[in-house]
Amino acid sequence: MVSFVHRFVLKNATGPVSFLELGCGSGPNLRFTPRISLDCTGIDASEVAVEVCNARLERDGLRADVLHCPFGRLPFPDQSFNCVVDRASLMFADPATLDETVAEVHRVLKPGGHFFLNTIADGVAATLVATDTDDGSSDTDLYAKYPDFCLTSASALATRFGAGWVSPEVKRVERTVYVPTLDVTAEWELVLQKV
Ligand SMILES: C[S@@+](CC[C@H](N)C(=O)[O-])C[C@H]1O[C@@H](n2cnc3c(N)ncnc32)[C@H](O)[C@@H]1O
C-alpha cells in the first residue's frame, strides 16, 4: 500500500490527492495516508469497525471521513478520487455486488486514477492464513466460513478488469509462514488504472 501510494499516486500528483479505501476496517491504512496529507475517505459495512476507526483517528489527531456504507453503489460523485484501494475486503463480496462495486470504483475515479487491489490468490494448497488467538492457539477455520472468495484467480481478475482499465503492475506474492505451522499463502497485488 505504501509503495503503491508513493510510486503510482504521489509521483504523478500535481495537486491535492483524494484517497478512498474500500472496507477500511479499524483503519490501519487510514493512519498512514492522512499523515502524508492525502484527503482520505474510508467505507466499511461494519458499524463497529467504523466506530473503532473514528475513535483511533481522533485519538491520533488524524483526519479522514469514515462512513458506514456497504459495497455496491458508492455515495460519491463521478471522478471524486485520485486513487482507491482495497486490502482484503472486496473478496468478501458476492459476485453481483463485486461487479457493481468495480463499476462504481471506475465511476468515482478521476481519469487516469489508480486502483490498488490486494486480495488472496489461489494456487496454494494450504489453509490460507492461520490467525493467532489470544490464548496462544490458532484459528485456521477462519476462512472456511468464506468458501467462495471472489477475485482469487488470474481469470477472475482479467474478467473483471477488462474494458476501461489497464494494469500497470500485477504481482502474485507467495509467502511461507513458519508460525504457528508451516504454511504457504499467496496474494495478488494489482495496480489498475482507469482509462
Ligand atoms: C480483512 S478486513 C480488511 C480491513 C482493512 N482493509 C485492512 O487492510 O486492515 C475486511 C473488511 O472488509 C469489510 N467488508 C466486508 N464485506 C464488506 C461489504 N460488503 N461492504 C463493505 N465492507 C465490507 C469488513 O467489515 C472488514 O472491515
The ligand as a Gaussian input file, in Angstrom:
#p B3LYP/6-31G(d) Opt

LIG

0 1
 C       -9.875000      -8.313000       6.283000
 S      -10.629000      -6.781000       6.723000
 C       -9.524000      -5.609000       5.943000
 C       -9.538000      -4.272000       6.633000
 C       -8.527000      -3.244000       6.083000
 N       -8.709000      -3.040000       4.661000
 C       -7.100000      -3.645000       6.380000
 O       -6.259000      -3.586000       5.473000
 O       -6.796000      -3.978000       7.531000
 C      -12.057000      -6.788000       5.645000
 C      -13.006000      -5.598000       5.862000
 O      -13.969000      -5.596000       4.805000
 C      -15.214000      -5.204000       5.352000
 N      -16.267000      -5.693000       4.470000
 C      -16.559000      -6.989000       4.185000
 N      -17.608000      -7.058000       3.348000
 C      -17.993000      -5.783000       3.105000
 C      -19.034000      -5.188000       2.315000
 N      -19.894000      -5.957000       1.612000
 N      -19.143000      -3.845000       2.270000
 C      -18.250000      -3.067000       2.968000
 N      -17.261000      -3.568000       3.757000
 C      -17.139000      -4.914000       3.818000
 C      -15.223000      -5.848000       6.725000
 O      -16.171000      -5.235000       7.596000
 C      -13.776000      -5.664000       7.167000
 O      -13.604000      -4.464000       7.896000

